[in-house]
Amino acid sequence: MAKISPVAAKYIVHSTIFIDGVVDKPDVIGAIFGQTEGLLGNDLELRELQRSGKIGRIEVNVNISAGKTKGEIIIPSSLDKTETAIIAAAMEIIQRIGPCNAKIEVHKIEDIRISKRQFVIERAKVLLKELTQETLPDSQELSDEVAQSVRMMEVAEYGKERLPAGPDVDSSDELIVVEGRADVLTLLKHGFKNTISMNGTSCPQTIKDLSKIKSVTVFVDGDRGGDLIVRELLGVADVDFVTKAPDGKEVEELAKKEIHQALRGRITAGQAKLDLGVNNDGTLKEPSDRMVERKSFNANRVDNGREQNGYRRNEPRSDARDSRMDSRSDSRGRFPSRPSAPVPAPVAREKRLTPAEKKIFKETLEALFGTKGACIFDQKLNVLGKVPLSELSSTVKSLNGGIYAIALDGEVDTELVRLAERYGITHIVGTASKATENPKVSVLVEAEL
C-alpha cells in the first residue's frame, strides 16, 4: 500500500476527537474507514486514496482520563484544496466509535507550502545578509576603495632630495609639511594633495626654498620628537603655522575627523616659539628670559591661552588689538581721537561651568561636527531645539529668554555675544572664537572642555 509522509503532503487536516468511553487507536481508525465507505464515491474513497498515495498514514493520538477518551487525528493529503476540504468535512459525520458516542471537530487545514515558503524566505534573508557583509561590497565602498588607491598612487618624488609629496605641491599656495612618507599617504587618502615629507629629521633644502614662496603649515606627531622637528623648522625655514597630532598619536594613525580638527586648530609660528620657549633660530631660551617673555605675552593678550593638540590655539582678540591701537600715537605725538575702551576683566569660566556641563557640551559639539548647526539648552540643560546657524539669531529672538547655553558648530563672533547678553544667555560654546570678552557671557571653545 502506497503511503505519503507529512513532509511530502500539500495539506494536513488537524481534528480533535471526544469519546464518551474507553476506546483504542485501532477502533478510531476502523470507524474512520468504515463509516466513510461509499459516502463520497469511488474517486474519494479513503482506502483507494491511501493505496494511490494521495492520502497518507492517518495518525491518531488519544488520552484516556476518567473513563473518557480525548485525542487528535492527523491526515496528510496530496489532493487539491477542494478535495482535501471534502475529506475533512466527511470526518465530522462520525458519531459513534464502537459502543460509545463520539464527536470529531476539524479545527484547521494546514497548507504545508506556506510554512515551507516562510522557511525559504527566512533562510534567503540570512544568506543575503552573509553575502552582502562578506563577499559583496556596495557601490559606495567600491568607489571609496578605488578613490583611495588612486590617491595613494599619486605620491610623487619632489625636488633634488626626491621627497615624497602629493601632486598639488607646485600648484597650491599652501603647503603641509609632515615627517615621513606614511604621513603623506594618510593625508592623500583623505584628500590633502598639497603635502610634502621631510623624509627624515633634518630639514631638506627643498622645503627651505618652498617656505619662502608658500604658506607652510608644519604637521608633526604628538610626541617629543615632533617638538624637536618643529624647533628645527622654526629656526631654518619660514614657517607660518604649526599643528600637532593628539598626544601619543602619530599623523599616520589619525582618522579623517582628527586630521581636520588638528589643521583647524593650528597656531602661528610666533605663538609656537613662545610655547616651546625657543629663539628665532630654534635654540632654547634661558629660563629667566622665557619667564619674562611669557609674562609679557600674557599681559598683552586677553584670555588667549587655549590648548589644542599640545599648543594654545591662535585666536586673535579684537579687544587686545583695540588696546594696542589706542596706546599708539601718530607722528605728531597726538593720540587718536577715539577714546580707549577699557578691556573687561576675563570671565571666570572654569568656575562657572561644572564637569557635568562640560561633558554635555563636549558631546554636543562632537554630534554637531560638520552640520553647521546649533543646539539651544535651557537652565536644566534640556535641549530646546537644534537649528542651522543661519537661523540661530532669529530663533533666539523668537524664544525671548529662557535660554541658558548655546553650542554651535562654528565660530563665535561679537554679534552673537551681544545677542546672548541681551537675552540673558550664560554660556556660548563653539569650535572657535573671535569675540571680545564680555562680563555677562562665558565664551568657550572646544579645546577648553
Buried (B, 14 or more C-beta within 10 A) or exposed (E): EEEBEBEEBBBBBBBEBEBBBBBBEEBBBBBBEEBBEEEBEEEBBBEEBBEEEBBBBBBBEBEBEEEBBEBBBBBBBBBEEEBBBEBBEBBEEBEBBBEBEBBBEBEEBBEBEEEEEEEEEEEEEEEEEEEEEEEEEEEEEEEEEEEBEEBEEBBBEBBEBEBBBBBBBEEBEEBBBBBBBBBBBBBBBBEBBBBBBBBEEEBBEBBBEBBEEBBBBBBBBBBEEBBBBBBBBBBBBBBBBBBBBBEEBBBBBBEEEBBBBBBBBBBBBBBBBBBBBBBEEBEEBEEEEBEEBBEEBEEEBBBBEBEBBBBBBBBEBBBBEBBEEBEEEEEEEEEEEEEEEEBEEEBEEEEEBEEEBBEBBBEBBEEBBEBEBBBBBEEEBEEBEBBEBEEBEEBBEEBEEEBBBBBBBBBBBBEBBEBBEEEEBBBBBBBBBBBBBBEEBBBBBBBBB
